């Protein structure tokens, strides 16, 4: 008999229910894995976004350097020739191909500083400097401003805007004041804050780069300030210039000037709302020309590959089984539908944008535009420019008859042509047409009419485009009236003129012909006689005669003008001159015009040379270096051979300049370049990259990397040896050496800018190794430098955001806490705890140790003041480490006293720990500073005694209170006789000098007993306690006391 269950029976779960439970559990685990993968994907995108940001920042920095190169090139030429003619200035700028290579550059100018008393004289100089501009503009200094000094625009490119801006006193522009005044005090590059230009329409935001100009001759320690060269760059143009940069299409870019407290937007993309809400962002600071920019990017598209984006879903799919596959299939369908809707929305938005763009083009066109109904002749739509040409408002033209403004005699023929255009397959008609202005006057236009219809369809509308040519036709008529007058004054022109009769007899020659050629009427009565003497070579003379006769025939059949050609002729005295020969056929005679362009060609040659070479050394300049490096990359790509870039810096050049003088320094640079050139083969380049920095671009004949590296190393060693040879300058032998950084290239895998950065990195490593060193670029070293740079950026942020905390390690005597050492700890928001071994030395190198040390000192003093209210803590001394760099700050004493004063701490409880290395620089100054602080009650201890420059000579003079035995001696004091002897000696020395001795790094009872036995009764180390946060330290003191 079975027992009965009393109460409700438990119903077992069905198989379906169990399967459902398993499925739910599996889905939960899968969901967790998916979320974890999404988080990993977000980190990957952030890393890639940071890389794109750094690449774009580098691209922007290189472009700014290129703009600076333009400014520096014009500065060097003006420094060499302060009275530079306007045409030569424009030629220098044009040689950089600024309009094609840097369309974002709005202008290049030279601004001269003019004393107020010289303004009247300078106005005359300005007009003489710009004879061509003076013909169309009244040049003067404007506006008239008070003040002792004025900064006048003397040269300006492009020429089309020069008439408005030459003579402008730039002090009338407040946005330029700051950069103008900064250039007077620095020879380096100066950047401005962004500002609005006076001209430029809607696109007016820009910034300027300036270089101060000082005359290069004579060489002086402080040459007078002439003015500054200015390059104006459109911020939106700079943004557009980045379009080709790597990763640019994947992000929205924003550039801000953060020099001041409030950031100022230079330029940026219009980010979508979705991008603005993205958690991803990256920033890179740039410091250039005294300004601090911040380059920020947010993603415009996903930075993950399709496989990476799909990975969470694959994980979910594998974990969920067949049921979730169906769910993901449905999800995929919904995603595709959503994508289709997004694409449809995007297409509609694009269509609306294009319609809006066409509408704006129609309204803002500089030509008159109208749409005409070809059946009725009514104006369907007309833009404001056409209305302006005809003297109406824009809305008055709509609905009126197109023929209303035509003169009747012309209308009949045009209506026939208009009808033929409507009925035939003709695509357009173009005529010069006179129209009736609203005030009754004639208006001449260049009129083009095109039907609006697809091929094969009958057009119902036509578009008419009209350009106002009234002024051009009036000018043509005026030129016709002036032609007779111009012919009468030909004899007074400075160019040579010959009037030749049929048969070659010279009927007339002016004085300029005799001056240029040297041949009189008696010596050369005919053109043949003159040519026989001017061009002695028979073959060349026959070729010139045939060419001239052909152009005479062409002119006779055409408009009578003989096309100009360039020839080299011999003067009567034997000199060779370059002339251009042109002419006019008039009344059966040939009027031959000769213009001597010899000096002009020589000047152009000099300008081209100065535009691409350093005027001091003759080496290529930055612009020519970039072109040479790009050419070398193309040759390497075609030939399949490797090449190398060597960047070298002369060691101690600044000191040589200061001791031997600038003339000796200049000569040293010239001799160094000569030695470099002597080692190069044809096709290689040496360029001056900085004051004493040079770059060599060389091709090799091998494609094997080991061979190329060996060749580069061998060449660089020979080059170092050549540069190390003494140079005899001014009767004395001067010595110098160099450091070299090497970057190799093969094909076009790296850009010219990237190779220069690699060589620069290698040069930095060579400098760190010491004079006469060379280093090859290494990706591993590059990554180390990037990691170091990242840590420096994080350290700066940590100081600003106070990510540090002070820990306190007790100092014990007789079982009681008598003191503590304050030790800084860094809690990185991303990496967690960062060891002091990683950041203290870096802070010392970068100078950030000063700010960090001030924070530590202030925090320690505030803790001392708080402890003063606790009976068990108020007697404890707090030791704070002071770095040499911090100690030698002029305001160090004031910083310590300010920290004590503002916190209310007792100076007698503050102990400053100094290292032996600090004493090597200025013993007397150190003693004086210590003595001053000791007078306020601050005490001093010498940290790590015995590990550095231990000298009794200074030890007995220093106002010290305590010696610390370094833990390196304490660690092995029981097993190393030498360490034991050193520890005993330090204790004995401290007792002799009346100093307290404390041992750090005490970790065992045996070490403690040894130290106590030898007279050291104060200890610090893990035997007693590790460094503790403030609250834990305070509990430790209270616990030990009880």
Secondary structure as the mmCIF struct_conf table of DSSP 4:
data_model
#
loop_
_struct_conf.conf_type_id
_struct_conf.id
_struct_conf.beg_label_comp_id
_struct_conf.beg_label_asym_id
_struct_conf.beg_label_seq_id
_struct_conf.end_label_comp_id
_struct_conf.end_label_asym_id
_struct_conf.end_label_seq_id
HELX_LH_PP_P HELX_LH_PP_P1 UNK A 2 UNK A 6
BEND BEND1 UNK A 7 UNK A 7
HELX_LH_PP_P HELX_LH_PP_P2 UNK A 8 UNK A 14
HELX_RH_AL_P HELX_RH_AL_P1 UNK A 15 UNK A 80
TURN_TY1_P TURN_TY1_P1 UNK A 82 UNK A 83
HELX_RH_AL_P HELX_RH_AL_P2 UNK A 86 UNK A 95
TURN_TY1_P TURN_TY1_P2 UNK A 96 UNK A 97
HELX_RH_AL_P HELX_RH_AL_P3 UNK A 98 UNK A 101
TURN_TY1_P TURN_TY1_P3 UNK A 103 UNK A 104
STRN STRN1 UNK A 105 UNK A 115
HELX_RH_3T_P HELX_RH_3T_P1 UNK A 116 UNK A 118
HELX_RH_AL_P HELX_RH_AL_P4 UNK A 119 UNK A 129
TURN_TY1_P TURN_TY1_P4 UNK A 130 UNK A 130
HELX_RH_AL_P HELX_RH_AL_P5 UNK A 131 UNK A 134
TURN_TY1_P TURN_TY1_P5 UNK A 135 UNK A 136
BEND BEND2 UNK A 137 UNK A 137
STRN STRN2 UNK A 142 UNK A 142
BEND BEND3 UNK A 143 UNK A 143
BEND BEND4 UNK A 147 UNK A 148
STRN STRN3 UNK A 149 UNK A 157
BEND BEND5 UNK A 158 UNK A 158
HELX_RH_3T_P HELX_RH_3T_P2 UNK A 159 UNK A 161
HELX_RH_AL_P HELX_RH_AL_P6 UNK A 162 UNK A 165
TURN_TY1_P TURN_TY1_P6 UNK A 166 UNK A 167
STRN STRN4 UNK A 168 UNK A 169
HELX_RH_3T_P HELX_RH_3T_P3 UNK A 170 UNK A 172
HELX_RH_AL_P HELX_RH_AL_P7 UNK A 174 UNK A 183
TURN_TY1_P TURN_TY1_P7 UNK A 184 UNK A 185
BEND BEND6 UNK A 187 UNK A 188
STRN STRN5 UNK A 190 UNK A 191
HELX_LH_PP_P HELX_LH_PP_P3 UNK A 192 UNK A 194
STRN STRN6 UNK A 195 UNK A 196
BEND BEND7 UNK A 198 UNK A 200
TURN_TY1_P TURN_TY1_P8 UNK A 201 UNK A 202
STRN STRN7 UNK A 205 UNK A 214
BEND BEND8 UNK A 217 UNK A 218
TURN_TY1_P TURN_TY1_P9 UNK A 221 UNK A 222
HELX_LH_PP_P HELX_LH_PP_P4 UNK A 223 UNK A 224
STRN STRN8 UNK A 225 UNK A 234
HELX_RH_AL_P HELX_RH_AL_P8 UNK A 235 UNK A 241
HELX_RH_3T_P HELX_RH_3T_P4 UNK A 242 UNK A 244
BEND BEND9 UNK A 245 UNK A 245
TURN_TY1_P TURN_TY1_P10 UNK A 246 UNK A 247
HELX_RH_3T_P HELX_RH_3T_P5 UNK A 248 UNK A 250
STRN STRN9 UNK A 251 UNK A 257
BEND BEND10 UNK A 259 UNK A 262
STRN STRN10 UNK A 264 UNK A 268
HELX_RH_AL_P HELX_RH_AL_P9 UNK A 273 UNK A 276
TURN_TY1_P TURN_TY1_P11 UNK A 277 UNK A 277
BEND BEND11 UNK A 279 UNK A 279
STRN STRN11 UNK A 282 UNK A 288
TURN_TY1_P TURN_TY1_P12 UNK A 289 UNK A 290
STRN STRN12 UNK A 291 UNK A 299
BEND BEND12 UNK A 300 UNK A 301
BEND BEND13 UNK A 304 UNK A 304
HELX_RH_AL_P HELX_RH_AL_P10 UNK A 306 UNK A 364
BEND BEND14 UNK A 366 UNK A 367
STRN STRN13 UNK A 368 UNK A 373
TURN_TY1_P TURN_TY1_P13 UNK A 374 UNK A 376
STRN STRN14 UNK A 378 UNK A 378
STRN STRN15 UNK A 379 UNK A 382
HELX_RH_AL_P HELX_RH_AL_P11 UNK A 384 UNK A 390
TURN_TY1_P TURN_TY1_P14 UNK A 391 UNK A 391
BEND BEND15 UNK A 392 UNK A 392
HELX_RH_AL_P HELX_RH_AL_P12 UNK A 394 UNK A 397
TURN_TY1_P TURN_TY1_P15 UNK A 398 UNK A 399
BEND BEND16 UNK A 400 UNK A 400
STRN STRN16 UNK A 401 UNK A 401
HELX_RH_3T_P HELX_RH_3T_P6 UNK A 402 UNK A 405
STRN STRN17 UNK A 406 UNK A 406
HELX_RH_AL_P HELX_RH_AL_P13 UNK A 408 UNK A 423
BEND BEND17 UNK A 424 UNK A 424
STRN STRN18 UNK A 429 UNK A 436
TURN_TY1_P TURN_TY1_P16 UNK A 438 UNK A 439
BEND BEND18 UNK A 440 UNK A 440
STRN STRN19 UNK A 442 UNK A 452
TURN_TY1_P TURN_TY1_P17 UNK A 455 UNK A 456
BEND BEND19 UNK A 457 UNK A 457
HELX_LH_PP_P HELX_LH_PP_P5 UNK A 458 UNK A 459
BEND BEND20 UNK A 460 UNK A 460
STRN STRN20 UNK A 461 UNK A 468
HELX_RH_AL_P HELX_RH_AL_P14 UNK A 470 UNK A 488
TURN_TY1_P TURN_TY1_P18 UNK A 489 UNK A 489
HELX_RH_3T_P HELX_RH_3T_P7 UNK A 490 UNK A 492
BEND BEND21 UNK A 493 UNK A 495
STRN STRN21 UNK A 496 UNK A 500
TURN_TY1_P TURN_TY1_P19 UNK A 502 UNK A 503
BEND BEND22 UNK A 504 UNK A 504
STRN STRN22 UNK A 505 UNK A 505
STRN STRN23 UNK A 506 UNK A 509
HELX_RH_AL_P HELX_RH_AL_P15 UNK A 511 UNK A 517
TURN_TY1_P TURN_TY1_P20 UNK A 521 UNK A 523
BEND BEND23 UNK A 525 UNK A 525
STRN STRN24 UNK A 526 UNK A 526
HELX_RH_AL_P HELX_RH_AL_P16 UNK A 527 UNK A 534
HELX_RH_AL_P HELX_RH_AL_P17 UNK A 538 UNK A 557
TURN_TY1_P TURN_TY1_P21 UNK A 558 UNK A 559
BEND BEND24 UNK A 560 UNK A 560
STRN STRN25 UNK A 561 UNK A 570
TURN_TY1_P TURN_TY1_P22 UNK A 572 UNK A 573
BEND BEND25 UNK A 574 UNK A 574
STRN STRN26 UNK A 576 UNK A 586
TURN_TY1_P TURN_TY1_P23 UNK A 587 UNK A 588
STRN STRN27 UNK A 589 UNK A 596
HELX_RH_AL_P HELX_RH_AL_P18 UNK A 598 UNK A 612
STRN STRN28 UNK A 613 UNK A 613
TURN_TY1_P TURN_TY1_P24 UNK A 615 UNK A 617
STRN STRN29 UNK A 620 UNK A 620
HELX_RH_AL_P HELX_RH_AL_P19 UNK A 622 UNK A 639
TURN_TY1_P TURN_TY1_P25 UNK A 640 UNK A 640
STRN STRN30 UNK A 642 UNK A 651
TURN_TY1_P TURN_TY1_P26 UNK A 652 UNK A 652
HELX_RH_AL_P HELX_RH_AL_P20 UNK A 653 UNK A 660
HELX_RH_AL_P HELX_RH_AL_P21 UNK A 662 UNK A 679
HELX_LH_PP_P HELX_LH_PP_P6 UNK A 680 UNK A 681
TURN_TY1_P TURN_TY1_P27 UNK A 682 UNK A 683
STRN STRN31 UNK A 685 UNK A 688
BEND BEND26 UNK A 690 UNK A 692
STRN STRN32 UNK A 693 UNK A 699
BEND BEND27 UNK A 701 UNK A 701
HELX_RH_AL_P HELX_RH_AL_P22 UNK A 705 UNK A 724
BEND BEND28 UNK A 725 UNK A 725
STRN STRN33 UNK A 727 UNK A 729
TURN_TY1_P TURN_TY1_P28 UNK A 730 UNK A 731
STRN STRN34 UNK A 732 UNK A 734
STRN STRN35 UNK A 737 UNK A 746
TURN_TY1_P TURN_TY1_P29 UNK A 747 UNK A 748
BEND BEND29 UNK A 749 UNK A 750
HELX_RH_AL_P HELX_RH_AL_P23 UNK A 752 UNK A 769
TURN_TY1_P TURN_TY1_P30 UNK A 771 UNK A 772
STRN STRN36 UNK A 774 UNK A 776
HELX_RH_AL_P HELX_RH_AL_P24 UNK A 779 UNK A 801
TURN_TY1_P TURN_TY1_P31 UNK A 802 UNK A 802
STRN STRN37 UNK A 804 UNK A 813
TURN_TY1_P TURN_TY1_P32 UNK A 814 UNK A 815
STRN STRN38 UNK A 816 UNK A 828
TURN_TY1_P TURN_TY1_P33 UNK A 829 UNK A 831
STRN STRN39 UNK A 832 UNK A 834
HELX_RH_AL_P HELX_RH_AL_P25 UNK A 836 UNK A 846
TURN_TY1_P TURN_TY1_P34 UNK A 847 UNK A 848
HELX_RH_AL_P HELX_RH_AL_P26 UNK A 849 UNK A 867
TURN_TY1_P TURN_TY1_P35 UNK A 868 UNK A 869
BEND BEND30 UNK A 870 UNK A 870
TURN_TY1_P TURN_TY1_P36 UNK A 871 UNK A 875
STRN STRN40 UNK A 877 UNK A 881
HELX_RH_AL_P HELX_RH_AL_P27 UNK A 884 UNK A 887
TURN_TY1_P TURN_TY1_P37 UNK A 888 UNK A 888
BEND BEND31 UNK A 889 UNK A 889
TURN_TY1_P TURN_TY1_P38 UNK A 890 UNK A 891
HELX_RH_AL_P HELX_RH_AL_P28 UNK A 892 UNK A 903
TURN_TY1_P TURN_TY1_P39 UNK A 904 UNK A 904
HELX_RH_3T_P HELX_RH_3T_P8 UNK A 907 UNK A 909
STRN STRN41 UNK A 910 UNK A 915
HELX_RH_3T_P HELX_RH_3T_P9 UNK A 916 UNK A 920
TURN_TY1_P TURN_TY1_P40 UNK A 921 UNK A 921
HELX_RH_AL_P HELX_RH_AL_P29 UNK A 923 UNK A 934
TURN_TY1_P TURN_TY1_P41 UNK A 935 UNK A 937
STRN STRN42 UNK A 939 UNK A 945
TURN_TY1_P TURN_TY1_P42 UNK A 946 UNK A 946
BEND BEND32 UNK A 947 UNK A 948
HELX_RH_AL_P HELX_RH_AL_P30 UNK A 952 UNK A 955
TURN_TY1_P TURN_TY1_P43 UNK A 956 UNK A 957
BEND BEND33 UNK A 958 UNK A 958
STRN STRN43 UNK A 962 UNK A 965
HELX_RH_AL_P HELX_RH_AL_P31 UNK A 967 UNK A 971
TURN_TY1_P TURN_TY1_P44 UNK A 972 UNK A 975
HELX_RH_AL_P HELX_RH_AL_P32 UNK A 977 UNK A 993
TURN_TY1_P TURN_TY1_P45 UNK A 994 UNK A 994
STRN STRN44 UNK A 996 UNK A 1000
BEND BEND34 UNK A 1004 UNK A 1004
HELX_RH_AL_P HELX_RH_AL_P33 UNK A 1005 UNK A 1013
TURN_TY1_P TURN_TY1_P46 UNK A 1014 UNK A 1015
STRN STRN45 UNK A 1018 UNK A 1020
BEND BEND35 UNK A 1021 UNK A 1021
TURN_TY1_P TURN_TY1_P47 UNK A 1022 UNK A 1024
STRN STRN46 UNK A 1028 UNK A 1029
HELX_RH_AL_P HELX_RH_AL_P34 UNK A 1030 UNK A 1041
#
